């Protein structure tokens, strides 16, 4: 299929660098990069999502969330300010 494609200057420069590195033509390099990009985007969406399962940590005995400044004093010391 023949089509016209307008590339941003930075993208064109990257494709030219890749073509020079591989020794392939500009056209072959564009096709290869588009193919890899398209396949990669499909593979990522098919991958399993990473989930974090939270565990209840509780609160240490003697501590309370009622006074944040008091907790900070315990953690960082009285000279934290």
Phi and psi restraints in degrees (value plus and minus 20) as a CYANA .aco file:
   2 UNK   PHI    -124.2   -84.2
   2 UNK   PSI     111.4   151.4
   3 UNK   PHI    -170.0  -130.0
   3 UNK   PSI     142.6   182.6
   4 UNK   PHI    -121.8   -81.8
   4 UNK   PSI     114.3   154.3
   5 UNK   PHI    -150.1  -110.1
   5 UNK   PSI     106.5   146.5
   6 UNK   PHI    -121.4   -81.4
   6 UNK   PSI      99.1   139.1
   7 UNK   PHI    -124.2   -84.2
   7 UNK   PSI     124.0   164.0
   8 UNK   PHI     -85.3   -45.3
   8 UNK   PSI     130.4   170.4
   9 UNK   PHI     -76.0   -36.0
   9 UNK   PSI     -60.0   -20.0
  10 UNK   PHI     -88.5   -48.5
  10 UNK   PSI     -56.3   -16.3
  11 UNK   PHI     -88.8   -48.8
  11 UNK   PSI     -62.8   -22.8
  12 UNK   PHI     -80.8   -40.8
  12 UNK   PSI     -59.9   -19.9
  13 UNK   PHI     -84.8   -44.8
  13 UNK   PSI     -60.3   -20.3
  14 UNK   PHI     -85.2   -45.2
  14 UNK   PSI     -60.5   -20.5
  15 UNK   PHI     -85.9   -45.9
  15 UNK   PSI     -61.3   -21.3
  16 UNK   PHI     -83.1   -43.1
  16 UNK   PSI     -60.7   -20.7
  17 UNK   PHI     -82.2   -42.2
  17 UNK   PSI     -63.0   -23.0
  18 UNK   PHI     -86.1   -46.1
  18 UNK   PSI     -60.2   -20.2
  19 UNK   PHI     -83.1   -43.1
  19 UNK   PSI     -61.1   -21.1
  20 UNK   PHI     -86.7   -46.7
  20 UNK   PSI     -60.6   -20.6
  21 UNK   PHI     -84.3   -44.3
  21 UNK   PSI     -62.1   -22.1
  22 UNK   PHI    -108.5   -68.5
  22 UNK   PSI     -39.2     0.8
  23 UNK   PHI      61.9   101.9
  23 UNK   PSI     -11.7    28.3
  24 UNK   PHI    -109.0   -69.0
  24 UNK   PSI     145.5   185.5
  25 UNK   PHI     -93.4   -53.4
  25 UNK   PSI     142.3   182.3
  26 UNK   PHI     -79.3   -39.3
  26 UNK   PSI     -64.7   -24.7
  27 UNK   PHI     -81.0   -41.0
  27 UNK   PSI     -66.3   -26.3
  28 UNK   PHI     -84.9   -44.9
  28 UNK   PSI     -57.4   -17.4
  29 UNK   PHI     -86.9   -46.9
  29 UNK   PSI     -63.3   -23.3
  30 UNK   PHI     -80.8   -40.8
  30 UNK   PSI     -66.4   -26.4
  31 UNK   PHI     -81.1   -41.1
  31 UNK   PSI     -63.4   -23.4
  32 UNK   PHI     -84.0   -44.0
  32 UNK   PSI     -64.9   -24.9
  33 UNK   PHI     -86.1   -46.1
  33 UNK   PSI     -60.9   -20.9
  34 UNK   PHI     -83.9   -43.9
  34 UNK   PSI     -61.1   -21.1
  35 UNK   PHI     -82.7   -42.7
  35 UNK   PSI     -67.2   -27.2
  36 UNK   PHI     -82.8   -42.8
  36 UNK   PSI     -63.1   -23.1
  37 UNK   PHI     -84.4   -44.4
  37 UNK   PSI     -59.9   -19.9
  38 UNK   PHI     -89.0   -49.0
  38 UNK   PSI     -63.9   -23.9
  39 UNK   PHI     -85.5   -45.5
  39 UNK   PSI     -60.2   -20.2
  40 UNK   PHI     -84.5   -44.5
  40 UNK   PSI     -61.0   -21.0
  41 UNK   PHI     -86.7   -46.7
  41 UNK   PSI     -53.2   -13.2
  42 UNK   PHI     -92.2   -52.2
  42 UNK   PSI     -57.8   -17.8
  43 UNK   PHI     -86.7   -46.7
  43 UNK   PSI     -60.2   -20.2
  44 UNK   PHI     -83.5   -43.5
  44 UNK   PSI     -59.7   -19.7
  45 UNK   PHI     -91.4   -51.4
  45 UNK   PSI     -44.3    -4.3
  46 UNK   PHI    -104.8   -64.8
  46 UNK   PSI     -36.0     4.0
  47 UNK   PHI     -86.7   -46.7
  47 UNK   PSI     134.9   174.9
  48 UNK   PHI     -91.2   -51.2
  48 UNK   PSI     119.7   159.7
  49 UNK   PHI     -94.0   -54.0
  49 UNK   PSI     124.1   164.1
  50 UNK   PHI    -106.9   -66.9
  50 UNK   PSI     107.4   147.4
  51 UNK   PHI    -141.8  -101.8
  51 UNK   PSI     121.4   161.4
  52 UNK   PHI    -125.7   -85.7
  52 UNK   PSI     107.5   147.5
  53 UNK   PHI    -120.6   -80.6
  53 UNK   PSI      91.4   131.4
  54 UNK   PHI     -91.9   -51.9
  54 UNK   PSI     126.5   166.5
  55 UNK   PHI    -133.2   -93.2
  55 UNK   PSI     119.9   159.9
  56 UNK   PHI     -89.5   -49.5
  56 UNK   PSI      99.0   139.0
  57 UNK   PHI    -112.1   -72.1
  57 UNK   PSI     -43.9    -3.9
  58 UNK   PHI      50.8    90.8
  58 UNK   PSI    -195.2  -155.2
  59 UNK   PHI    -144.3  -104.3
  59 UNK   PSI     116.7   156.7
  60 UNK   PHI     -79.6   -39.6
  60 UNK   PSI     125.4   165.4
  61 UNK   PHI     -78.5   -38.5
  61 UNK   PSI     116.7   156.7
  62 UNK   PHI      72.2   112.2
  62 UNK   PSI     -27.6    12.4
  63 UNK   PHI    -124.4   -84.4
  63 UNK   PSI     133.0   173.0
  64 UNK   PHI    -162.9  -122.9
  64 UNK   PSI     125.5   165.5
  65 UNK   PHI    -103.5   -63.5
  65 UNK   PSI     -18.5    21.5
  66 UNK   PHI     -89.4   -49.4
  66 UNK   PSI     -48.3    -8.3
  67 UNK   PHI    -148.4  -108.4
  67 UNK   PSI      76.9   116.9
  68 UNK   PHI     -82.6   -42.6
  68 UNK   PSI     -64.5   -24.5
  69 UNK   PHI     -78.4   -38.4
  69 UNK   PSI     -55.7   -15.7
  70 UNK   PHI     -86.9   -46.9
  70 UNK   PSI     -60.8   -20.8
  71 UNK   PHI     -82.9   -42.9
  71 UNK   PSI     -62.5   -22.5
  72 UNK   PHI     -84.0   -44.0
  72 UNK   PSI     -58.2   -18.2
  73 UNK   PHI     -82.2   -42.2
  73 UNK   PSI     -60.6   -20.6
  74 UNK   PHI     -86.2   -46.2
  74 UNK   PSI     -60.1   -20.1
  75 UNK   PHI     -98.4   -58.4
  75 UNK   PSI     -68.8   -28.8
  76 UNK   PHI    -122.6   -82.6
  76 UNK   PSI     -30.8     9.2
  77 UNK   PHI      77.7   117.7
  77 UNK   PSI     143.4   183.4
  78 UNK   PHI     -91.2   -51.2
  78 UNK   PSI     -34.4     5.6
  79 UNK   PHI    -120.1   -80.1
  79 UNK   PSI       6.3    46.3
  80 UNK   PHI     -89.5   -49.5
  80 UNK   PSI     -37.7     2.3
